[in-house]
Amino acid sequence: MVILEPPQAILKLLRDALPASAVAETNGTSSDFGDETDEILAYVATLASCLIDSQNWDSAVWVEELSPYISALPSQSTSELVEETVQAFWSAANSALSSGDDSSDEEDEYGGEEICNLRFSLAYGGKILLHQTKLRLRRGHRYALVGQNGVGKTTLMNAVQNGKLEGWPSDLQTEYVDSGSNVDPAHEAKHVFDHILRSTSKSEAACKGVLEQLKFTDVMMKGTIGELSGGWQMKLRLATAVLVDADILLMDEPTNHLDSKTVRWLEDYLCGLTETTVLIVSHDTHFLETVCSDVIHYEQRATWGPHRKLVHYAGKMSAFVKKQPQAKHYFELATTDLKFVFPEPGRLEGIRTSTQRFLEMEGVNYRYPQAQVDTLGNIDLKMTLSSRVCLIGANGAGKTTLVKMIVGDTQPSNPTECRFFIHHNLRIAYVSQHAFYHVEQHIEDSPVSYFQWRFKDGFDREKIDSEAFRIEPEEQKAIDDYNLEGIWSRRLRAGVLEYEIKRKNIREKDNIYVSKDELLAMGFKHLLRQTDEKIASKEAGLDLRPVTTSLVQEHLDNFGLAQEFGTYGKIRGLSGGQKVKLVLAAAMWTCPHLLVLDEPTNFLDREALGALSSALNSWGGAVLMISHNKEFYSSVCKEEWIVADGKVEVVGDSDEREMKALAKKKVFKKEDTGDTKVEKAGGNTNADGDKYKDATTNFWGATVSKKEARAFDKAKKKGDVTLMRKILQIPKGKVMPGQEELGDGKPPKK
């Protein structure tokens, strides 16, 4: 009598895998023994069903789990025979599953030699990205690998490149064109031509021919990789891939940093390949539509359990969307569930309207040291809080050079002959091409821990430690020679910026004010930059803003980085798109007035681009971006600065926008401590300082200073009524209107 009722299809596969002698046994040649055999087979089939339900297709596991029971059958006299039977059963079950697999709509006669057909699982750290999925590639096909940020596209590309997939053919040669997100100083120190010669093992003539086709000059070929801009470095990676005769070409965001002419060249090259299989990850949907012949999509279905699989669709991206209408967002710059929320910039001293200029450039030139000609000449530009500007130009035209002048990293080469004005309190957030470099110095930390390290001192430590702000030994010597203890404050007097100087062994009341020009002449350039940055951070309220885990995570939530990744994950495990979100969130922590984005569309999926576009359009600050993605930048920017031949042409004009950079109180939500939680549950509500109002004016109507406001805030947190009354200069026995909670200063009557 059989107690278990296994799936009949699996039981049949098991019976078919048994030798003929065993089949005879199960047909009841001995009734007593036949019942026992049927019971064993039912149990084995049930175990196999559990393995299939858990998507465990490791043949070694099947042998280990099923062999003890198969060996109990009289026909299975040796361990070799047992293993052979289990392997036959495993193979039959696997084939049966594959024949009913709906993970591909490709027909066998679709064309092209099959170069791989395997089933595998893929994990990163402790997270399963793909579970028992199928990958079938044909020679000469160009596959778009499509999925949301964080599903594991780049991880799969790396696994293919390194041959780490189960059953991957060892005879296939692969070439990987990475996105260039990782900055390697050792790699950037290599010389361009020597690097391509060694990487490809091709002749000098062949290497030079491809580089010249991509417009590399002799100077570029002789220079180092680090001297090239992001676009030219991507061209170098493409040139290397062209020269290597690979079976499979892997491309991760190949259009990053490329101008439109180079993108067209790349499209023509890829479409001309007939013997090379191409696997592409890109968020440029129109590029994929032009190039790719197939789509491999990351999908999650209820019948598959919690894990994703790869699903193959024959045809271009447009054909894929027709088959899967829910994927139409790949062609739309819109967002449904994802939303970015940017903090408003806050007050900018002296700027009362959104059309008042905070940056002006008239007749500005810039020439690199040792260069014979100007890179940029006679530049006339302006920016306001309404500005939404896109910088457009070919790779190497000078876009990044102009941006570096605007953010203060460099100065005009003709300072006495031009007008170059940038508001002294302007807060700028610059998300550069190589923004990942700094984040990846903390790959073993969580994003929240990275925030806490960077902003715990009330200013942006990463920026202060950067090369543009770092005090060099020569400047430090000048500081020591001047006997300078520090710069204590800054003021604007008669249109001239002056800094309060404290010298060592000199009394505080003898501090003096020195103009910015004088201090620059003394060689204190980087010290002044650090001082201005710290003052700007204080204006943004960073000195009062706590960097607790919950508040930082709340900020990360506003940029689509969930707690799973922000608090509990490590930066090492973030995808390229998630790292962009982290970098963007860090840039906006300081509540900047101007956001500078260098190729913001790199790595972000379509939904995230839609969220970014929407957030920029509703934000109250100015935007300056470098982008080759017209669909994205035209959704935000109405003004274009076209950089070519050392000149900048302004096309269009930014519309006037609502003034949102207004003064506001620096109030940050306090976390509940154990005591306050008890108080809210019914305890003493007078113990918390939240019942006291903020200080704006004292008893006599005078505005309190920033120093007094900070001291009042600290006293309020402690509940020190006596000190609060002292700061507000409230006479004893008097009650200040608006601050009645502070009482009259008299001791309570007994």
ChimeraX attribute file (.defattr): number of C-alpha atoms within 10 A of each C-alpha:
attribute: neighborCount
match mode: 1-to-1
recipient: residues
	/A:1	9
	/A:2	13
	/A:3	9
	/A:4	14
	/A:5	12
	/A:6	17
	/A:7	13
	/A:8	12
	/A:9	12
	/A:10	21
	/A:11	22
	/A:12	13
	/A:13	18
	/A:14	22
	/A:15	17
	/A:16	15
	/A:17	21
	/A:18	21
	/A:19	13
	/A:20	11
	/A:21	11
	/A:22	16
	/A:23	16
	/A:24	14
	/A:25	19
	/A:26	20
	/A:27	13
	/A:28	14
	/A:29	11
	/A:30	11
	/A:31	12
	/A:32	10
	/A:33	15
	/A:34	17
	/A:35	17
	/A:36	16
	/A:37	23
	/A:38	22
	/A:39	18
	/A:40	19
	/A:41	23
	/A:42	22
	/A:43	21
	/A:44	22
	/A:45	26
	/A:46	19
	/A:47	16
	/A:48	25
	/A:49	18
	/A:50	12
	/A:51	16
	/A:52	15
	/A:53	12
	/A:54	13
	/A:55	16
	/A:56	15
	/A:57	21
	/A:58	14
	/A:59	15
	/A:60	12
	/A:61	12
	/A:62	19
	/A:63	19
	/A:64	11
	/A:65	16
	/A:66	19
	/A:67	20
	/A:68	13
	/A:69	13
	/A:70	25
	/A:71	18
	/A:72	14
	/A:73	19
	/A:74	12
	/A:75	18
	/A:76	20
	/A:77	12
	/A:78	10
	/A:79	13
	/A:80	9
	/A:81	17
	/A:82	23
	/A:83	20
	/A:84	17
	/A:85	23
	/A:86	23
	/A:87	17
	/A:88	17
	/A:89	26
	/A:90	22
	/A:91	16
	/A:92	17
	/A:93	21
	/A:94	15
	/A:95	12
	/A:96	14
	/A:97	12
	/A:98	13
	/A:99	9
	/A:100	8
	/A:101	13
	/A:102	11
	/A:103	18
	/A:104	15
	/A:105	12
	/A:106	15
	/A:107	8
	/A:108	8
	/A:109	6
	/A:110	9
	/A:111	12
	/A:112	15
	/A:113	12
	/A:114	12
	/A:115	17
	/A:116	15
	/A:117	13
	/A:118	15
	/A:119	18
	/A:120	17
	/A:121	19
	/A:122	18
	/A:123	13
	/A:124	12
	/A:125	8
	/A:126	7
	/A:127	10
	/A:128	15
	/A:129	20
	/A:130	23
	/A:131	22
	/A:132	20
	/A:133	18
	/A:134	19
	/A:135	18
	/A:136	15
	/A:137	21
	/A:138	20
	/A:139	19
	/A:140	23
	/A:141	22
	/A:142	26
	/A:143	27
	/A:144	27
	/A:145	26
	/A:146	24
	/A:147	21
	/A:148	18
	/A:149	21
	/A:150	18
	/A:151	17
	/A:152	22
	/A:153	23
	/A:154	22
	/A:155	17
	/A:156	19
	/A:157	21
	/A:158	17
	/A:159	15
	/A:160	18
	/A:161	18
	/A:162	12
	/A:163	16
	/A:164	12
	/A:165	17
	/A:166	14
	/A:167	12
	/A:168	19
	/A:169	13
	/A:170	7
	/A:171	8
	/A:172	13
	/A:173	14
	/A:174	20
	/A:175	19
	/A:176	21
	/A:177	20
	/A:178	19
	/A:179	21
	/A:180	20
	/A:181	19
	/A:182	13
	/A:183	15
	/A:184	11
	/A:185	10
	/A:186	9
	/A:187	12
	/A:188	15
	/A:189	13
	/A:190	15
	/A:191	17
	/A:192	23
	/A:193	21
	/A:194	15
	/A:195	17
	/A:196	23
	/A:197	17
	/A:198	11
	/A:199	13
	/A:200	17
	/A:201	12
	/A:202	14
	/A:203	12
	/A:204	12
	/A:205	9
	/A:206	12
	/A:207	20
	/A:208	19
	/A:209	14
	/A:210	17
	/A:211	23
	/A:212	13
	/A:213	10
	/A:214	17
	/A:215	13
	/A:216	17
	/A:217	12
	/A:218	12
	/A:219	9
	/A:220	17
	/A:221	20
	/A:222	12
	/A:223	17
	/A:224	18
	/A:225	23
	/A:226	18
	/A:227	14
	/A:228	19
	/A:229	16
	/A:230	22
	/A:231	19
	/A:232	21
	/A:233	19
	/A:234	22
	/A:235	26
	/A:236	24
	/A:237	18
	/A:238	20
	/A:239	22
	/A:240	24
	/A:241	21
	/A:242	17
	/A:243	18
	/A:244	16
	/A:245	15
	/A:246	18
	/A:247	18
	/A:248	25
	/A:249	22
	/A:250	25
	/A:251	24
	/A:252	22
	/A:253	21
	/A:254	25
	/A:255	25
	/A:256	27
	/A:257	30
	/A:258	23
	/A:259	19
	/A:260	16
	/A:261	12
	/A:262	18
	/A:263	18
	/A:264	14
	/A:265	12
	/A:266	19
	/A:267	17
	/A:268	13
	/A:269	12
	/A:270	19
	/A:271	15
	/A:272	12
	/A:273	14
	/A:274	12
	/A:275	16
	/A:276	19
	/A:277	22
	/A:278	26
	/A:279	22
	/A:280	25
	/A:281	22
	/A:282	24
	/A:283	27
	/A:284	22
	/A:285	18
	/A:286	13
	/A:287	17
	/A:288	24
	/A:289	18
	/A:290	15
	/A:291	23
	/A:292	23
	/A:293	19
	/A:294	24
	/A:295	26
	/A:296	24
	/A:297	22
	/A:298	19
	/A:299	17
	/A:300	15
	/A:301	10
	/A:302	8
	/A:303	6
	/A:304	15
	/A:305	12
	/A:306	11
	/A:307	17
	/A:308	21
	/A:309	22
	/A:310	23
	/A:311	21
	/A:312	24
	/A:313	23
	/A:314	18
	/A:315	16
	/A:316	19
	/A:317	28
	/A:318	18
	/A:319	15
	/A:320	19
	/A:321	16
	/A:322	11
	/A:323	11
	/A:324	11
	/A:325	10
	/A:326	9
	/A:327	16
	/A:328	13
	/A:329	16
	/A:330	21
	/A:331	16
	/A:332	14
	/A:333	19
	/A:334	18
	/A:335	17
	/A:336	10
	/A:337	9
	/A:338	15
	/A:339	19
	/A:340	22
	/A:341	20
	/A:342	22
	/A:343	18
	/A:344	17
	/A:345	24
	/A:346	22
	/A:347	18
	/A:348	21
	/A:349	14
	/A:350	10
	/A:351	17
	/A:352	13
	/A:353	17
	/A:354	21
	/A:355	18
	/A:356	14
	/A:357	17
	/A:358	21
	/A:359	16
	/A:360	18
	/A:361	19
	/A:362	15
	/A:363	16
	/A:364	22
	/A:365	23
	/A:366	23
	/A:367	17
	/A:368	14
	/A:369	8
	/A:370	6
	/A:371	8
	/A:372	8
	/A:373	11
	/A:374	14
	/A:375	19
	/A:376	24
	/A:377	19
	/A:378	16
	/A:379	19
	/A:380	18
	/A:381	16
	/A:382	15
	/A:383	21
	/A:384	22
	/A:385	28
	/A:386	24
	/A:387	24
	/A:388	26
	/A:389	26
	/A:390	26
	/A:391	25
	/A:392	22
	/A:393	20
	/A:394	18
	/A:395	20
	/A:396	17
	/A:397	18
	/A:398	23
	/A:399	23
	/A:400	18
	/A:401	17
	/A:402	20
	/A:403	21
	/A:404	14
	/A:405	14
	/A:406	20
	/A:407	18
	/A:408	13
	/A:409	13
	/A:410	15
	/A:411	16
	/A:412	21
	/A:413	17
	/A:414	15
	/A:415	13
	/A:416	9
	/A:417	12
	/A:418	17
	/A:419	15
	/A:420	21
	/A:421	14
	/A:422	16
	/A:423	14
	/A:424	15
	/A:425	18
	/A:426	20
	/A:427	24
	/A:428	21
	/A:429	21
	/A:430	22
	/A:431	20
	/A:432	18
	/A:433	21
	/A:434	14
	/A:435	18
	/A:436	19
	/A:437	14
	/A:438	15
	/A:439	20
	/A:440	16
	/A:441	12
	/A:442	16
	/A:443	15
	/A:444	14
	/A:445	20
	/A:446	20
	/A:447	31
	/A:448	27
	/A:449	19
	/A:450	21
	/A:451	23
	/A:452	16
	/A:453	16
	/A:454	18
	/A:455	21
	/A:456	17
	/A:457	16
	/A:458	19
	/A:459	22
	/A:460	22
	/A:461	15
	/A:462	14
	/A:463	15
	/A:464	20
	/A:465	12
	/A:466	11
	/A:467	12
	/A:468	14
	/A:469	20
	/A:470	16
	/A:471	21
	/A:472	11
	/A:473	9
	/A:474	10
	/A:475	17
	/A:476	16
	/A:477	13
	/A:478	14
	/A:479	19
	/A:480	12
	/A:481	9
	/A:482	12
	/A:483	14
	/A:484	16
	/A:485	14
	/A:486	14
	/A:487	16
	/A:488	13
	/A:489	14
	/A:490	18
	/A:491	13
	/A:492	11
	/A:493	9
	/A:494	7
	/A:495	7
	/A:496	12
	/A:497	15
	/A:498	20
	/A:499	20
	/A:500	16
	/A:501	20
	/A:502	21
	/A:503	19
	/A:504	13
	/A:505	9
	/A:506	12
	/A:507	9
	/A:508	11
	/A:509	7
	/A:510	10
	/A:511	14
	/A:512	12
	/A:513	17
	/A:514	15
	/A:515	16
	/A:516	17
	/A:517	14
	/A:518	11
	/A:519	16
	/A:520	13
	/A:521	9
	/A:522	13
	/A:523	17
	/A:524	19
	/A:525	17
	/A:526	19
	/A:527	22
	/A:528	18
	/A:529	18
	/A:530	20
	/A:531	19
	/A:532	18
	/A:533	22
	/A:534	20
	/A:535	21
	/A:536	21
	/A:537	22
	/A:538	16
	/A:539	20
	/A:540	23
	/A:541	20
	/A:542	23
	/A:543	18
	/A:544	16
	/A:545	20
	/A:546	20
	/A:547	20
	/A:548	16
	/A:549	16
	/A:550	14
	/A:551	17
	/A:552	21
	/A:553	21
	/A:554	15
	/A:555	21
	/A:556	27
	/A:557	18
	/A:558	17
	/A:559	27
	/A:560	21
	/A:561	22
	/A:562	16
	/A:563	16
	/A:564	9
	/A:565	20
	/A:566	27
	/A:567	19
	/A:568	13
	/A:569	17
	/A:570	19
	/A:571	24
	/A:572	17
	/A:573	20
	/A:574	22
	/A:575	19
	/A:576	21
	/A:577	18
	/A:578	23
	/A:579	25
	/A:580	22
	/A:581	24
	/A:582	24
	/A:583	20
	/A:584	22
	/A:585	24
	/A:586	24
	/A:587	18
	/A:588	22
	/A:589	21
	/A:590	24
	/A:591	24
	/A:592	26
	/A:593	25
	/A:594	25
	/A:595	23
	/A:596	23
	/A:597	20
	/A:598	23
	/A:599	20
	/A:600	24
	/A:601	24
	/A:602	24
	/A:603	26
	/A:604	23
	/A:605	23
	/A:606	24
	/A:607	22
	/A:608	27
	/A:609	23
	/A:610	22
	/A:611	21
	/A:612	27
	/A:613	22
	/A:614	19
	/A:615	18
	/A:616	20
	/A:617	15
	/A:618	14
	/A:619	20
	/A:620	25
	/A:621	27
	/A:622	21
	/A:623	24
	/A:624	23
	/A:625	25
	/A:626	24
	/A:627	23
	/A:628	23
	/A:629	19
	/A:630	12
	/A:631	12
	/A:632	18
	/A:633	23
	/A:634	15
	/A:635	14
	/A:636	21
	/A:637	24
	/A:638	16
	/A:639	20
	/A:640	22
	/A:641	20
	/A:642	17
	/A:643	20
	/A:644	17
	/A:645	11
	/A:646	17
	/A:647	18
	/A:648	23
	/A:649	14
	/A:650	15
	/A:651	13
	/A:652	11
	/A:653	14
	/A:654	19
	/A:655	14
	/A:656	13
	/A:657	17
	/A:658	14
	/A:659	15
	/A:660	18
	/A:661	23
	/A:662	15
	/A:663	11
	/A:664	8
	/A:665	9
	/A:666	14
	/A:667	10
	/A:668	11
	/A:669	8
	/A:670	11
	/A:671	12
	/A:672	11
	/A:673	9
	/A:674	8
	/A:675	14
	/A:676	16
	/A:677	12
	/A:678	13
	/A:679	16
	/A:680	11
	/A:681	10
	/A:682	9
	/A:683	12
	/A:684	12
	/A:685	15
	/A:686	11
	/A:687	14
	/A:688	15
	/A:689	17
	/A:690	13
	/A:691	12
	/A:692	19
	/A:693	14
	/A:694	17
	/A:695	21
	/A:696	16
	/A:697	14
	/A:698	19
	/A:699	20
	/A:700	10
	/A:701	9
	/A:702	10
	/A:703	14
	/A:704	17
	/A:705	13
	/A:706	11
	/A:707	9
	/A:708	17
	/A:709	19
	/A:710	16
	/A:711	15
	/A:712	24
	/A:713	19
	/A:714	16
	/A:715	18
	/A:716	21
	/A:717	13
	/A:718	13
	/A:719	19
	/A:720	14
	/A:721	18
	/A:722	13
	/A:723	16
	/A:724	22
	/A:725	23
	/A:726	15
	/A:727	18
	/A:728	23
	/A:729	14
	/A:730	21
	/A:731	13
	/A:732	12
	/A:733	11
	/A:734	14
	/A:735	17
	/A:736	19
	/A:737	9
	/A:738	12
	/A:739	17
	/A:740	12
	/A:741	13
	/A:742	20
	/A:743	17
	/A:744	16
	/A:745	16
	/A:746	9
	/A:747	8
	/A:748	6
	/A:749	4
	/A:750	3
